[in-house]
Amino acid sequence: MAGQAPRQWGVTPPISSALPTEAEIVANNALVEELKRQNNFETPEETQRRTTVLESLQRITTTFVREVSKKRGLGDNIANNAGGKIFTYGSYRLGVYGPGSDIDTLVVVPKHVSREDFFEDFPPLLNKMAPQGSIEELTPVPDAFVPIIKFEYSGISIDLIFARLAASQVPIDLSLKDKSLLRGVEERDLRSLNGTRVTDEILELVPQQKVFKVALRAIKLWAQRRAIYSNVMGFPGGVAWAMLVARVCQLYPQATSAVVVGKFFRIMGQWSWPQPVLLKPIEDGPLNVRVWNPKIYNGDRYHLMPIITPAYPSMCATHNISLSTKKIICREMGRGADLVDRIFTRQLQWNDLFSKHSFFTQGYKYYLSIVAASRSKEAQLIWSGLVESKVRLLVASLENVETIEIAHPFIKGFDRVHKCRTEDEVDRIANGDLQFRSSAVKTETTDLKGDAKHDIVAEGGGEDVKASNETEEKDDKEPDSHTVYTTTHYIGIELVADGTKQLDISYQTREFKDICTGWQQYNPDLNSLNIVHTRNYDLPEDVFTPGEVRPTRIKSKKAKRPDQLSNKRSFSVADPEDPANGEAKRRQASNGLQAVSA
């Protein structure tokens, strides 16, 4: 009798089901050891601490649902059996978390427990039931696109979201895989449930979970080091990278993690975009909700690198990718493929794959500095997040300029604090001048900000989050001083090789500023936004890390003739029709380049 055909993983048969060779096993062991050297795994003690925290959150959730049930007048028996359950999603659920990673957490409750109950009753109960002093930085954000409570529990960052099912009970053994559970669920609850449903499906759709997890750890580390890991800035986020790795696992079901990493670069680097990456056929479901379908929805046809979530309702996880970020991703894929080929032939080591990006050191000759500034720290948290969420719109607009080949957004902003004494100095700071930067406060990147409201607004889900409209109180020791907070994002500009020597992007910058300042909470007395053209040799020192070489200005050996001077490229980022850009409002940044106010 003929043997049973092997299982097909995914939407196509495997490319190869060959077992690993001895050389592939050796390469895989070397990859794991390198990930350990890169501090990619946490200690067993830290992992146990996460387990303890989640067990505590489950007990608190059960108590929360029981108390709300009784408040609703339900009997003791019904209240005691109403349940409530904690789920996880994201990197923790996928098993690819490392030291300092947060835990994305979902609390699922029965129909008689409301979102208002969650925000009113859960935080005080959390403080009451958790060990004394273990809860810190508790921040409820009920007006976010996906309402959330953020907090630190025993040093572990927790992002807790909420979903209510149309059921009278949520037992501890509940699985969210059944699509029928989605009937009667509000749209906000559906969005919350989707994270767990997607990550659970990904794990079920890979042949070997251990192989998948190690390979994903490697690809995540690579993407982070190469600065192409940010959904907000138009690159794939964590779930998208996970789905790409999962698809390669499906195509090589017996392969080691090292082989999956190598095949990843070749397959995804040569993928026939915009053909979508699917882990399984797109499913219909019981709800009248939109499912990704470019044949029906015009917007779906414009997705450049569609990576489709496997759980119903399927959607594109990479709709933010632009023409520029697609080119950058494909370039990095090609680079990664060449490096891994040389790793397997023992010409290089795995640490060569994880080398840092060269965005500031060798990336570009021209940059745009987008400076968001505020007169108070609280106001800056929200304002800088709002501007960060819109940077990709400026990138898309710049791509329409014929002479721009690539507009490359860096995935992090730089937070700086400045001290000055006059309004003129405040204006200069807002226009990119760094000579008043406070030496007492270290420049930090936005990924280290750690503020719940900023992160939510930056991710595009919190334009309704309330911003502070109050200026800071004066320092008694320096009553005449002003403190200005800035966040600067950088876009590297690559021009076409034979392009014009003049580049006018005033329309694109004005449009971007109009979008940002059109935010209903924008306060011109507190907030400002400026865009400055910056040459690579004028980049601030604090964007470079120790060991990096800052670009230097190349001086001509002989003076140019007058008829040669016009060959130099020039940028115009000013809007000549904007009164704010008249001579009275013009300011020179510290690098001598013209800055533009908004």
Stockholm file with secondary structure:
# STOCKHOLM 1.0

chainA/1-598         MAGQAPRQWGVTPPISSALPTEAEIVANNALVEELKRQNNFETPEETQRRTTVLESLQRITTTFVREVSKKRGLGDNIANNAGGKIFTYGSYRLGVYGPGSDIDTLVVVPKHVSREDFFEDFPPLLNKMAPQGSIEELTPVPDAFVPIIKFEYSGISIDLIFARLAASQVPIDLSLKDKSLLRGVEERDLRSLNGTRVTDEILELVPQQKVFKVALRAIKLWAQRRAIYSNVMGFPGGVAWAMLVARVCQLYPQATSAVVVGKFFRIMGQWSWPQPVLLKPIEDGPLNVRVWNPKIYNGDRYHLMPIITPAYPSMCATHNISLSTKKIICREMGRGADLVDRIFTRQLQWNDLFSKHSFFTQGYKYYLSIVAASRSKEAQLIWSGLVESKVRLLVASLENVETIEIAHPFIKGFDRVHKCRTEDEVDRIANGDLQFRSSAVKTETTDLKGDAKHDIVAEGGGEDVKASNETEEKDDKEPDSHTVYTTTHYIGIELVADGTKQLDISYQTREFKDICTGWQQYNPDLNSLNIVHTRNYDLPEDVFTPGEVRPTRIKSKKAKRPDQLSNKRSFSVADPEDPANGEAKRRQASNGLQAVSA
#=GR chainA/1-598 SS CCCCCCCCCSSSCCSCCCCCCHHHHHHHHHHHHHHHHTTCSCCHHHHHHHHHHHHHHHHHHHHHHHHHHHHTTCCHHHHHTCBCEEEEEHHHHHTCCCTTCCEEEEEEECTTSCHHHHHHHHHHHHHHHSCTTCEEEEEEETTSSSCEEEEEETTEEEEEEEEECSSSCBCTTCCSCCGGGGTTCCHHHHHHHHHHHHHHHHHHTSSCHHHHHHHHHHHHHHHHHTTCCCTTTTSCCHHHHHHHHHHHHHHSTTCCHHHHHHHHHHHHHTCCTTSCBCSSCCCCCSSCCCCCCTTTCGGGGGCSSCBBCSSSSCCBTTTTCCHHHHHHHHHHHHHHHHHHHHHHTTSSCHHHHTCCCCIIIIICSEEEEEEEEESSHHHHHHHHHHHHHHHHHHHHHHTTSTTEEEEEECSCCEEEEEEESSHHHHHHHHTTCCTTBCTTSCCEEGGGCCCHHHHHHHTTSCTTSCCCCCCCCCBTTBTTCEEEEEEEEEEEEEECTTCCSEEECHHHHHHHHHHHHTSTTCCTTTEEEEEEEEEGGGSCGGGSCTTCCCCCCCCCSSCCCGGGGGGSCEEECCCTTCGGGSTTTCEECTTSCEEECC
#=GC SS_cons         CCCCCCCCCSSSCCSCCCCCCHHHHHHHHHHHHHHHHTTCSCCHHHHHHHHHHHHHHHHHHHHHHHHHHHHTTCCHHHHHTCBCEEEEEHHHHHTCCCTTCCEEEEEEECTTSCHHHHHHHHHHHHHHHSCTTCEEEEEEETTSSSCEEEEEETTEEEEEEEEECSSSCBCTTCCSCCGGGGTTCCHHHHHHHHHHHHHHHHHHTSSCHHHHHHHHHHHHHHHHHTTCCCTTTTSCCHHHHHHHHHHHHHHSTTCCHHHHHHHHHHHHHTCCTTSCBCSSCCCCCSSCCCCCCTTTCGGGGGCSSCBBCSSSSCCBTTTTCCHHHHHHHHHHHHHHHHHHHHHHTTSSCHHHHTCCCCIIIIICSEEEEEEEEESSHHHHHHHHHHHHHHHHHHHHHHTTSTTEEEEEECSCCEEEEEEESSHHHHHHHHTTCCTTBCTTSCCEEGGGCCCHHHHHHHTTSCTTSCCCCCCCCCBTTBTTCEEEEEEEEEEEEEECTTCCSEEECHHHHHHHHHHHHTSTTCCTTTEEEEEEEEEGGGSCGGGSCTTCCCCCCCCCSSCCCGGGGGGSCEEECCCTTCGGGSTTTCEECTTSCEEECC
//
